[in-house]
Every structure is written in structure tokens, then in C-alpha cells.
């Protein structure tokens, strides 16, 4: 079942900015008013998946494991009928309620999303106590993979025009997620920014995304990867869409240096104190342009209301002044793939 998707939009119109008043603390997960939703041949309810999907395990040939975590494993599979490569995410949802909620939330977001900058949902099915999500396969891996493959002596680690393209498309995904889906991603990090060899950037892993009651709501929960959390989230304060902007700022710094921007912490509390009370990390001034420095500084404002929204950042001087395109990213990824296949000879 091939993906018939529209061509990549490089310069979409900016969406209006939003402000967010205080909201009372609420539950971090809400399935829906009725407790169910439908997609194609299956229905998701509070007890899990019901009905039949287009796939079974027998329809899919496993190629290799792409990654694994505490509650899920992702494999590259091929649909035996169409020949299409897919990313098959396997989740053991029968063991705890939190994982069930995260699984339902991820399917809810993906099945109704219509953006070139979110990983596409293909199908889902239930087998032997596990839910399987068939997702679009991003053949260039994650931004985390790309950062790790760049030469350690490169300054910046990823060329600025390539960074600009990754950030520009990520912002398109965030603008859609925030303003159309009313979602805070809450786990934005290099490993959840997926890439294709065509130079496309897609946000993935929405298991802990929080749907706000409306575009002006604030959420009060703590989950996700703490290292990329905004200070207000770590402290348990109200937060909204601008929490994702903080995460994006840290990701840009990581693309510049090749390393997580805060110093290594001896323990969890030291990391928390550095993020909440310590100085904001900055980029090395002599390796990037002044507009990029200003862009990162605005993303990492300690006061959430001082961070620009995704749509405003999309027209920031740094992105506008860079003549980058999906081809810029595609050429970089192709060169990196060639270097990986043919490493230089050791003297």
C-alpha cells in the first residue's frame, strides 16, 4: 500500500501566533468523549484494539531491528504484497496502563495527522497481547544517527545550511502539531526527528504527546526525556507549546557541537539544577553566524512567554537568509552515507 503524499512544501504561509492563559491542572491523558475512535478496519477503545486491520504478522517480512526501548521495539519490515518498506513498532501494552495510554495516544495523533513533517501512520493491528503500529519508514534514520556520524573535528558538526533545513522542516511539523492538532510533543529530541534520503524531516514518537483542550490551554504533567525538558516542565509549572521550542534550541546546540549542550551531571538532581537554575548554554560564537546565535537564544529563553512560537520562528532572519532546501539536506545525507560505506584508510 504505497504512500501517496503531496510534494514537500518548502515555504508554507506562517500561522498566527497563540498565547496561553493559565489552566487548572488536569489529567495527562484523555482518550476521547466516547472512549473510542476508528481508523479504517479497526477501532481503538479503552480496552485496546478491536476489529481487523489490513496487516498480520505473516504479511510482513522482518529485515532488521532499528531500535528498542523499555516498552517497544521498532523493526524494518517489508510488506510481502506491495514490497513497501515500513517501520513496525511493537508495543507490549498488556503489562501496564500507562503504556496502554501512550500507545492509544500515539495512534490517535498519527491516524488523523495530515502533514509532510510528521511520520505517517499506515495501519495498526493486535497480536498475542501486543499492538503493532505500521509506520512510514524514514530511510535516513534519525537526527541522532546523523549527529553521531559527523566528523568530530567538524565545526559546526553539521553545516549551517543543513541545520537550517532540519530546523525549518521541524518547525513546520511543530506548527502543525501545535495549531492544528493542539498537541505539545513533550519528547522532542534528536532521536525523534526522522530523516529521509529525499531530504525530508519528520517528527515521530508521539506516545507521550499531550492534547490540550484548546489552542490556549496549558498542561501540567511531567513525562518525556528530562534532558530536553524546559525548566518550567521540570519544575512542575504550567507549560504549553513553547516547551517544545526550548527542546528545539537544545537540539540545535547539539547539531553545532555534536554533544548534549549541558555538562555531564553526576546525578539526576544535578542535571535538574543545571537546567532550572544554571546559565543557559550557548553556541560557540566563532563557528556559526550571528542570526543562528540569536535564533538559539530566543528558543532558550528561561521565561516561556519570551520564546517565539513555531510559526514566528519559521520566518526568523536565520532561516530566511539561508538558501537551503530539501536538496541541501539530501546531498549532505548522501555524502554521509557514502563516507560510512567507504571509511578512509587508516595510516
Secondary structure by P-SEA (a helix, b strand, c coil): cccccccccccccccbbbbbcccccccccccccccccccccccccccccccccccccccccccccccccccbbbbbbbccccccccbbbbbcccccaaaaaaaaaaaaaaaacccccccccccccccccbbbbbccccccccaaaaaaaccccccccccaaaaaaaaaaaaaaaaaacccccccccccccccccccccbbbbbcccccccccccccbbbbbbbccccccccccccccccccaaaaaaaaaaaaaaacccccccccccaaaaaaaaccccccccccccccaaaaaaaaaaacccccccccaaaaaaccccccccccaaaaaaaaaaaaaaaacccccc
